[in-house]
């Protein structure tokens, strides 16, 4: 497995793979990899014959009061994990190398980024869309794989790819969970064992909404209330939002009838922000 740090090195490696007749898969990450990330790499390997993984903590998607400086940097562990999962290449640039001096170009995917996390993290999805567009331009992959846990991010990227006619196929991979059902996240390492147990209220809330939907309930207020009641029963959790949303637009809906919808949740547990979602 090769590790490169600059775009010219990256493009040369991708060109060699193309010349060898290989299809290219791509998994963008911010490092601090866990089993969820590794499952994305394995999925990309199933779909393509050459897999590139970016390991880059992107400063433009962090707000002024968020944890950019504290975000874990675990490159050696990440390198070993990528190799074991079958990656062929790691692209690990510095921010100074990746963002040109005086960079002032942004990709802003309106509408789909406005609610949910976009409401509480202003500028976040502009940073995400911009860095992913830059990475797609640099890698020129056939397929890119994203985790479904970051549901709104996935919707933003799909809309960007569609609107800008980017020649990459986006694959969504199912959320990988801890043994207790909590969605795997790099931020889970901030949780104490007690907090990790308290976080099980989040998947339980999703399950409550799903059970009602399976029973035929389409009224979003009832579905939302079922999930919210479970969250409220765990006082350690401070819910930021609990919404029933259209999967394509990420807009809250009044009814799920005839639509593809999900229940989406964001909570704070101590200083840690957790998100999760489930189809309805």
N, C-alpha and C positions, 0 to 999 in steps of 0.2 A: 504494500500500500504506500502510495506516494503522498507526501505532505508539501503543499505549496503555499506561498504567502502573498504573491502578487498576481494581478490579473494577467500579465503576459505569460507567467509560468502556468497559470490555470488554463489559458487558451491553448498553449502549446500541448499540454497534457490531453485536453479534450480533442485537439486535432489528431494526435497520435491514435487515440481510441477510435475516432471516426475513420481514419485511414485503415485501421485494422478491421473495419466493417462492423463496429460495435454500436449498439444503441445506447443512449445516455439517460440515466436516471439521476434525479437530484433530490436531496433532502436538506433544506435549510434549517439550521439550528443556532441557538445561542450558547451551545455547550452545556456543561453540567448534565451530561446525558444520563438517562435512566432507561429502563426497559421499554417504556413507551417510544422513545426516540429510536432505540435499536430495532423495534418492530417495524418502524417506518423504513429503515435501511434494508431490512430483510424483504419488505414488500417491494421496494424499488428494485432489489436484486431479482425478484421473481418476474418483474415486468421488463427489465432491461439487462444488458450484458456488461455495462460499466456504470458504477454508481459513484457520484461525487457527493460529498457532505460538506456543507459550510459550517464552520465553528466561528461565530462572530457575535459578540455582545454588542448589539446595535444601539448606539447612544441616542439616536433620534426617536426611538419609540418609548423612551422613558420620560415621565413628567418630572418637574423640578423637585417634587417631594417623594419620588419613587426610589427604587433600590438599585440604581445603576452601579454605584460604587460598591455596593455590598453583594451584587449578583455573583454567585460562586464561579470562579475560573478554575477548572479542573482538567486542563488540557491533556495531561498524560493519561489520566483515566479515560478521557474521551477518546483519545487515540487508540487505546487498547480496545475499547468497546466497539469503535468503528471497524477496526480490523477483524474482530471476532464476528461481527454481524455481516461481514462480506463487502464492506466499502472498498473501493479501488483508489479513492483519492479524497484527501481532506484539503479544503481551502480555508486557511486561517489567516485572514488579513488583519492589519491594524486599522483603526479608524482613520489615522492620518494617511495611510496608503489607499484606503478604499474610497473615502470621500475626497474628491479633489479640493485643493485650497480654494476657498471662496465659493464653494458649491452653493447654488441657490435654486436648484430645480427640485420640485416636489411632485409626487403623484398623490392626488387627493380624490378618493373614491367616495363621492357624495351619496347621501341617502342611506345606503346599506351600512355605513359606518356611523350614522348619527346617534342611534339609540344605544341602550345596553352599555357595554364597556365604553363606547364612544362618548356617551354622555358624562361618564365619571372620569375618563382619562383623555381629556382634550389633547389632540395632536398625536395620540398613540397610533391610530390607524394610518395617518399620513406618513408617519415614520415607518410603519410596517410595509405599506404599499410601495413606498419609495425604495426601501432596501431590497425588497423582493424583486421589484422591477429591475434594479441594478444587477442583482444576482442572476436573474433570468437572462439578462442581456449578456452577462459575462460567461455563463455556463452554456447557454443554448441547448438545454436539455430537451429530450423528447417527452419525458414524463417527470413530474414533480409530485412528491407525496407529502401530505400534511395530515396531522392528527385531527380527529373530529372533536376532541375536547375543546379546542379553540374554534368554536363553531362560527362566531362572527368573523374572525380572521379568515377562515376558509371562504365564507361568503364574499368578503371584500376581495380576496385574491381571485376567486372565480369571476367576479364582475370585472375586475381590472383586466384579466386575460381576455375575456369576451370583448370588452369595449375597445381595447387597444390591439386586438387581433394578434395576440402573442402566440407563436406556434409551439405551445407546450400543453400537454394534457395533464390536468389536475386530478389526482386521485386522493380521495379521503379515506383514511384508515381508522378503524374503530378505536375508541378510547381504551387504553390499557389501564387496568385498575390494580390497586394494592389488594392483598388478600382480604382485607375487610370491606372492599368495595369502593373505597375512595379513589377518585381519578388520580393517576400518577402525574406528578408535576415536580419540576425542579425546586419549587418553593416548599414542597412537603418536608424538605430537610430542615426547614425552620420550625417545624411543629414538634412539640414534646410528644411522648407516647400517649399522654392523657388527651392532648389536643387532637392527635390523629384518630383516637377513638371518638371524640366529640364530632369530628368531621363526617362520621358515618351518617349523620342526620341529612347531609346533602344528597347522597344517592338514595336514601330512604324517601326524601321529599320528591325526587324525580320518580321513584317507583309509585308513590301515591298518586301522582298525576297520571302516570301511564295506566294504572289499574282502572281509574275512572274512565279514561279514554277508551280502553279496551272494552269496558262495559257499555260503551255507546254514548258517553257524554261528550258533547261538542262545545258546550258553553265555556268560553275561556275563563270567565270569572270563577266558575266552579272548579275548574282544573287548577287555576292559580291558587285558589283558596286551599285546596287539598295539599298542595306542596308547601304553601306558606305556613299552614298549621303545624306541619312536621318541623319546619325550621324553627318556628317560634317556641316549640317544646324543648329546644336545646338552647338555654340562655347564653352559652358561651359564643354562639354564632350571632353575628350582627349582619343581617341580610342587607345587601346593597340593592339588589333587584331580584325579582322572581317573576318571569314573564312567559307568556305563551306567544310565540313568534312564528311568522312565516319563514320557512327555511331559505327561501331565495332572497327576500327583501330584508329580513331581520326586523320587520315592523311588527309590533304587537297587534294581535287580532282579537276580534270580539267572539268569533266562532271558528272552530277548526274544520267545519263541514266543507268538503270539497278541496281542502288545502293540504299541503305537506307542511306540517308544523312540528315544533319542538318546544319543550319547556327548558328555559335557560335560567341559571341561577348564578349569582355572585355573592359571596359572603366574606366578611372579615372574621378571622379567628385569631384573637390577639392582634399582632401586627401583620399577620399574613393574609393576603387576599387569595381566595380560592374560587375557581369557576368550574361549572359542570353543566351538562345538558343531556337530554334524551329525546328521541323521537316520540311523537304521539300518533 
